[in-house]
Amino acid sequence: MRSRAAQKRWVAVRKLIDAHAPRRPEREREIAAANNRYFLSATTWNYYRLYFGFSPDKAIECAQTAQRQAVDALGPPRKARGLGATPGSA
């Protein structure tokens, strides 16, 4: 069972994702938050350190890079097309 502190961290991660990309579909934000939570977990730390043999600094850099990529993948919010707009029209 998750600790109360861990649960608060996971909620905070989701709020950050939601604030970054509020117009992205729910599913995309949910996946981005889950990926970020994973890269904050001890499992990831152990994998980088034990299986890849990375130094603590390199393990941190890897996790930070993965988090940044997950957030960047959301990109800026998509603009909604106006009513009656057709693809390719400006």
Secondary structure, DSSP 8 states (H G I E B T S, - for coil): ---HHHHHHHHHHHHHHHHH-TTS-HHHHHHHHHHHHHHTSHHHHHIIIIIS---HHHHHHHHHHHHHHHHHHH-S------TT--TT--
